[in-house]
Amino acid sequence: MEKRKPALLYLGNRLQKHGKNPTGVDFLGDQLQAWGYRLTRGSAQKNKALRFLHMHLLLWKSFRQRPLVLIDTYSSLNFWFAVSIALNCRLLRLKYICILRGGLLENRLQNSSFWCRTLFGKASANVALSDFLAQRFALYNYSTQVIPNGFSIEDYAFKSRNNFVPKLLWVRSFAEIYDPLLAVKVLEALYQDYPQAELCMVGPWDDLAYPACKAYAERHNLPVRFTGKLSKAAWHQLAKDYSVFINTTRIDNTPMSVMEAMALGLAVVSTDVGGIPALVEQDRHALLVPSQNLKAFYQAICRSINEPEATRARCLAARAKAERLDWSVIKNKWEELLLNV
């Protein structure tokens, strides 16, 4: 007899309509609905305090349906959102699953051990998006199930490139942890040897990082294009005009933008922080460099340009890796968890 799908309540930051990038509650939530789950999700409140209250209101309004609660769990302020939601789930005798998305969650394991036991120790399951976080959680005696971020590979048209030119694409929010200014400085270094070099930066302008990048580019007369936030289809189309995708982040887990770049056929040069080495293998799928290392980025990009056959081989391997992250594969792991928790 086929098991009945549980009702789901998915709580996270759903701020896409406010100009932010989509998060798990958006893209995984869409898939859960497509797979036939009865899903309630939130919150889309822009104000943090209102978002906190709205998440709890959704929880209390839906508890009679006995939903299984999914909690996107980050390492910053939203960690406390997750703790509070978990405490209310226990009060209402609802099962909950923590989806581990914060690149600095290990710091919470170290510095907030009591609250981590309250949150992760009482969860019906903890879902790690990469082996990196699973290994870190295991050090603190928490069991996890690894289910990577997924996406629809059919939405990503692979472009095979015969030559790789110094046209760089950066896609992320303009926040300090993603180190966008480093991308501009990488272009500056390349520009000395490659006068045709250029950089396009796609993403919402979150904090002081954007004006700093724009001012630096103008001061040094660098060819940097700032598009702001684009739809997925728009930046996929834009990517056809670029060769190298650079990911300059200082903190990360399993970035969707890197997965998307792999699927599109861009040569990926990324920092080696967090879960990225678990997502891509050095020299096989991408070139990985230390965080905040301008010289290493410059050298890796030059290598991508000057060794086109090796770069093309990495792009093909990266596409094959991305295909293994298609929802058709990831779905089975989620179904097994949700039907048996």
Long-range contacts (C-beta under 8 A, 24 or more apart in sequence): 3-339, 3-340, 5-35, 5-36, 5-37, 5-38, 5-338, 5-339, 6-37, 6-66, 6-67, 6-68, 6-338, 6-339, 7-37, 7-38, 7-39, 7-40, 7-62, 7-65, 7-66, 7-67, 7-68, 8-32, 8-37, 8-38, 8-39, 8-40, 8-67, 8-68, 8-69, 8-70, 8-338, 9-39, 9-40, 9-41, 9-58, 9-59, 9-62, 9-67, 9-68, 9-69, 9-70, 10-39, 10-40, 10-41, 10-69, 10-70, 10-72, 11-41, 11-42, 11-43, 11-55, 11-58, 11-59, 11-69, 11-70, 11-71, 11-72, 11-81, 11-85, 12-41, 12-70, 12-71, 12-72, 12-99, 13-43, 13-51, 13-72, 13-78, 14-41, 14-42, 14-43, 14-44, 15-44, 15-46, 17-44, 18-44, 18-46, 19-204, 19-229, 20-173, 20-204, 20-206, 20-229, 21-172, 21-173, 21-203, 21-204, 21-229, 23-72, 23-101, 24-72, 24-99, 24-101, 24-149, 25-72, 27-149, 27-151, 27-256, 28-99, 28-149, 28-150, 31-150, 31-327, 31-331, 31-334, 32-334, 35-331, 35-334, 35-335, 37-338, 40-67, 48-77, 51-81, 52-81, 52-84, 55-81, 55-85, 56-84, 56-85, 56-88, 59-85, 59-88, 59-89, 59-92, 59-94, 60-88, 60-92, 63-92, 63-94, 66-94, 67-94, 68-94, 68-95, 68-96, 68-97, 68-124, 68-338, 68-341, 69-94, 69-95, 69-96, 69-97, 70-96, 70-97, 70-99, 71-96, 71-97, 71-98, 71-99, 72-99, 72-101, 73-98, 73-99, 73-100, 73-101, 73-102, 73-105, 73-119, 74-101, 74-102, 74-105, 75-102, 75-103, 75-104, 75-105, 75-107, 75-108, 76-102, 76-104, 78-102, 79-105, 79-108, 79-112, 79-115, 82-119, 83-115, 83-118, 83-119, 86-118, 86-119, 86-122, 86-123, 87-118, 90-122, 95-124, 95-341, 96-123, 96-124, 97-123, 97-124, 97-125, 97-126, 97-127, 97-337, 97-341, 98-123, 98-125, 98-126, 98-127, 99-127, 99-129, 100-126, 100-127, 100-128, 100-129, 100-133, 100-137, 100-144, 100-253, 101-129, 101-253, 102-253, 103-177, 103-251, 103-252, 103-253, 103-273, 103-274, 103-275, 104-251, 105-133, 105-136, 105-137, 106-133, 106-136, 109-136, 109-137, 109-139, 109-140, 109-142, 113-140, 116-140, 116-142, 124-341, 125-337, 125-341, 127-337, 129-253, 129-254, 129-275, 130-253, 130-254, 130-275, 130-278, 130-279, 131-275, 131-278, 132-253, 132-254, 132-274, 132-275, 132-277, 132-278, 133-253, 133-275, 145-333, 145-337, 147-330, 147-333, 147-334, 147-337, 148-254, 148-279, 148-325, 148-330, 149-254, 149-256, 149-259, 149-325, 149-330, 150-325, 150-326, 150-327, 150-329, 150-330, 150-331, 151-256, 151-259, 151-260, 151-263, 151-325, 151-326, 151-327, 152-326, 152-327, 153-263, 153-322, 153-323, 153-325, 153-326, 155-232, 155-236, 156-236, 156-260, 156-263, 156-264, 156-322, 157-236, 157-264, 158-263, 158-264, 158-265, 158-319, 159-239, 159-240, 159-264, 159-265, 160-265, 160-312, 160-315, 160-316, 161-243, 161-265, 161-267, 161-308, 161-312, 161-315, 162-308, 162-312, 163-243, 163-308, 164-243, 164-244, 164-267, 164-304, 164-305, 164-308, 164-311, 165-196, 165-243, 165-305, 166-190, 166-194, 166-196, 166-197, 166-198, 166-243, 166-244, 166-301, 166-305, 167-197, 167-198, 167-200, 167-241, 167-242, 167-243, 167-244, 168-197, 168-198, 168-199, 168-200, 168-242, 168-243, 168-244, 168-245, 168-246, 168-301, 169-199, 169-200, 169-202, 169-238, 169-239, 169-242, 169-244, 169-245, 169-246, 169-261, 169-266, 170-199, 170-200, 170-201, 170-202, 170-203, 170-245, 170-246, 170-247, 170-248, 171-201, 171-202, 171-203, 171-235, 171-245, 171-257, 171-260, 171-261, 172-202, 172-203, 172-247, 172-248, 172-249, 172-255, 172-257, 173-203, 173-204, 173-206, 174-201, 174-203, 174-204, 174-205, 174-206, 174-207, 174-209, 174-210, 174-213, 175-206, 175-207, 175-209, 176-207, 176-208, 176-209, 177-249, 177-250, 177-251, 178-209, 178-248, 178-249, 178-250, 179-248, 179-249, 179-250, 179-271, 179-291, 179-292, 180-209, 180-210, 180-213, 180-248, 181-209, 181-212, 181-213, 181-216, 182-248, 182-292, 182-294, 182-297, 183-213, 183-246, 183-248, 184-213, 184-216, 184-217, 184-222, 184-224, 185-216, 185-294, 186-246, 186-248, 186-294, 186-297, 186-298, 186-301, 187-222, 187-223, 187-224, 188-220, 188-222, 189-294, 189-295, 189-297, 189-298, 190-298, 190-301, 190-302, 191-222, 191-223, 193-302, 194-305, 197-223, 198-223, 198-224, 198-225, 199-223, 199-224, 199-225, 200-224, 200-225, 200-227, 200-238, 200-242, 201-225, 201-226, 201-227, 202-227, 202-228, 202-229, 202-230, 202-235, 202-238, 203-228, 203-229, 204-228, 204-229, 232-260, 236-260, 236-264, 239-264, 239-266, 242-266, 243-267, 243-304, 243-305, 244-268, 244-269, 244-301, 244-304, 244-305, 245-269, 246-270, 246-297, 246-301, 247-271, 247-276, 248-297, 249-273, 249-274, 249-291, 250-291, 250-292, 252-276, 254-278, 254-279, 255-279, 258-286, 259-322, 259-325, 262-286, 262-315, 262-318, 262-319, 262-321, 262-322, 263-318, 263-319, 263-322, 263-323, 265-315, 265-319, 266-315, 267-304, 267-311, 267-314, 267-315, 268-314, 268-318, 269-297, 269-300, 269-301, 269-304, 280-318, 280-321, 283-314, 284-314, 284-317, 285-314, 285-317, 285-318, 285-321, 286-314, 286-318, 287-314
